[in-house]
Amino acid sequence: MPGTGRSRAVRTLPVRVDAVLVQAVIAAALSFAHLHDLASAAGQDGWKAWAYPVSVDLLLVAAWRRLRSGEAKAAGWCWFLVALIASLGANVATAGLLDLDDVPAWLRILVAGWPAVAFLGGTLLAHGSPKSIETPATTPEPPSTDTASEATPVEAEPPTAAAVLPAVEPKSAPPSPSPAPPALVALARKVADEHRARTGTDIDTSTLRARLGVPMPLAEAIATQLT
């Protein structure tokens, strides 16, 4: 509001000037001018002469960033030295050692081929495949002995009475046939003699039982006495 009578003081932030940064800016400007003069003397006039120092400086920055990243240091040092030689060569060439009005043919060839070299180096540095980081395979930790439940042995239960099979009793031998009466044995011998005389073979037990009319056990007992 007007009329307050208070003037606001403008605070100025202190600006710290880094001597190394100032030195870097001066060196870059001088190198930039030398590269421009050399490119212009080699037949690259107009905007092309200004593009040469830009390509050299960008290749230097890309190589330095690759070196700082810690990956593919061999490629980073290679392209850093290429860009540094190009910058130093332009600085030395424009220091009076080279007649800029009469540039040799080999230098014109180098200047004309520089864009392809800078493009290749910048592409490899910017889009190179990063080093794959192998993650170590995690091995499962063994279960803790404190928390793991101890295996308790299972006691075998005794077989119940129902599961026990009854013992197989051996079969008793068949009772020996009772001795036949002598009179019946004599009759059976007579029947057997007649059967042998008629058929020429001994009488079997079944035929003997049928002729005598006795049960099979008794017929077997009589047959044993006939042999």
Order of alpha helices (4+ residues) and beta strands (2+ residues): alpha-alpha-alpha-alpha-alpha-alpha-alpha
